[in-house]
């Protein structure tokens, strides 16, 4: 009988191999979907490619793949949805890095888009990736079922808008001049970071035509790993290595923002992240080996170094 440590080791190997596969697949799909035209729009496409190709952990496409695998979804379809959610994520990073937002010079180890190009091009690149995410989801190549395509679009719009990522970013801007308590910081991160992670997990079930009432365990899993991911990010902002992270650290502290670390202390925050991971894994108890990758991802979100 396999021990728990054997199961974790097996999950880690599966995670590493699948992540490498998804990263290569997403890069290849972006390369295909973002050809540079021979006209004055070329810098726009070059800026999108600069931000989208060869960078990042591809956590969100990985989650789409892992959830889709639970229900034997065609992996080519999971990859297309993963590219759409990654396009939405990259749009948010481009805009977050602008001088009017977080004013960052480095992202994923490369100059941010407004530094590599200019601010106007960065705005348009983000806008274009936002639009393309929905265009790709609406394409019959993503699903032959129009109801699946419609639900994917609706759920992504909700996750990215004022009740999701954009609303969380607004709260994050307000955090620079307000003293948020732990409940408010939790809500901020559930919107800013957690909403797109939750969409990624649920999208795999949507592709499989699993009804909403059959997704409650996945939603609970996504909620817990979303918070664990952000707590790990806050810890990394204090203890991390900027070279590994590929971006500037210690910015929240400099801006005077309340974070899980400033409000809980680093040891309690670390304990809370670990507890959330175990809780997330517990939500998958009704699944067998087909959920090994989701369990490994849950552990990864707090063990990663960038």
C-alpha positions, -999 to +999 in steps of 0.1 A: +000+000+000+014+034-010+023+058+018+011+094+020+047+106+011+046+083-020+013+098-031+028+134-026+059+124-046+038+109-074+016+140-074+047+163-077+060+143-107+027+146-123+025+183-116+059+190-131+053+170-163+019+184-168+029+220-161+058+217-186+033+203-212+007+231-205+034+258-206+046+246-240+011+242-253+000+277-242+031+293-258+024+274-290-012+284-290-004+321-284+021+319-312-006+306-335-033+330-323-012+361-323+006+363-356+021+397-363+004+414-392+024+433-419+006+466-412+007+494-387-009+472-360+024+452-358+036+469-325+003+460-308+007+423-316+044+424-307+035+439-273+008+412-267+034+385-276+060+401-253+036+398-224+020+365-232+046+342-245+074+325-226+066+336-191+047+328-159+037+297-141+006+291-162-013+282-130-047+291-145-044+270-177-030+242-155-061+244-133-084+243-164-065+212-175-066+195-141-103+201-136-110+190-172-091+158-166-115+149-137-142+146-164-121+133-193-124+166-212-105+167-245-072+183-236-071+204-267-104+221-256-090+226-221-059+242-236-080+267-256-099+277-225-066+279-207-053+303-233-084+325-229-081+327-191-043+333-195-050+361-219-073+377-193-047+373-167-020+388-188-042+417-197-046+424-159-008+422-154-002+447-183-026+472-168-016+466-132+020+474-141+011+508-157+023+540-139-014+548-130-016+515-111+014+498-095+040+514-117+063+484-122+093+480-145+097+443-144+073+414-149+082+377-154+118+387-156+113+410-185+106+447-189+069+455-184+050+463-216+049+500-211+087+500-206+094+477-236+070+497-258+051+527-244+021+534-222-004+538-251+006+505-266+004+488-232-031+500-227-041+487-262-023+454-257-042+448-225-075+458-241-069+435-270-061+405-248-092+411-228-113+411-260-095+381-275-102+360-244-139+362-252-134+358-289-115+325-283-142+313-259-170+321-284-152+301-312-169+267-319-133+253-318-135+257-280-168+237-277-194+225-302-221+233-276-232+270-278-246+268-242-211+257-230-195+286-249-221+310-235-216+299-199-178+301-202-181+337-215-206+347-188-185+332-160-153+348-173-169+382-176-181+379-140-147+368-127-129+397-145-153+425-139-164+447-109-176+416-090-142+400-096-107+410-106-114+446-115-133+452-083-104+436-063-079+459-080-101+489-071-100+478-035-062+473-038-058+509-049-080+521-020-058+500+004-030+525+000-050+552+019-072+530+041-066+506+070-082+474+059-090+447+085-084+410+079-120+405+066-116+433+040-082+421+029-096+386+025-125+400+004-101+420-017-079+390-025-110+368-032-119+392-059-085+403-073-068+369-073-093+343-063-121+350-089-100+341-119-086+310-102-121+300-093-131+304-130-102+283-141-112+254-119-149+256-128-143+260-165-131+224-167-164+212-153-183+236-176-166+220-206-177+186-193-213+199-190-214+193-152-244+212-138-237+240-112-249+218-083-223+193-092-194+218-089-197+228-052-166+208-042-146+223-069-157+258-060-147+252-024-114+239-035-108+269-057-118+293-029-092+278-005-063+276-029-070+311-042-065+325-006-036+302+000-019+314-032-023+350-021-010+344+014+020+327-001+025+357-024+024+381+007+050+359+024+071+360-007+068+397-009+086+398+025+110+369+022+113+362-015+142+366-040+134+392-067+156+373-092+134+342-088+102+362-086+110+381-118+094+412-103+099+439-077+091+428-041+084+446-008+061+470-026+030+464-004+051+472+027+064+504+011+029+515+001+016+509+036-010+483+025-025+458+049-017+422+038-022+388+054+014+390+067+011+425+083-023+416+098-015+380+110+023+379+113+044+357+091+042+325+111+005+326+115+001+335+079+022+305+069+001+282+092-031+296+077-019+289+041-010+253+050-044+249+067-062+262+036-043+238+014-053+208+035-089+221+035-088+224-003-075+188-006-103+177+017-129+191-007-116+165-032-123+135-010-151+122-033-126+119-062-100+093-066-067+092-085-081+115-112-078+144-087-041+138-080-031+167-101-055+191-084-041+179-050-006+185-062-014+220-074-029+229-040+004+220-024+024+238-051+007+271-045+023+274-010+056+257-018+066+276-050+095+301-049+080+326-074 
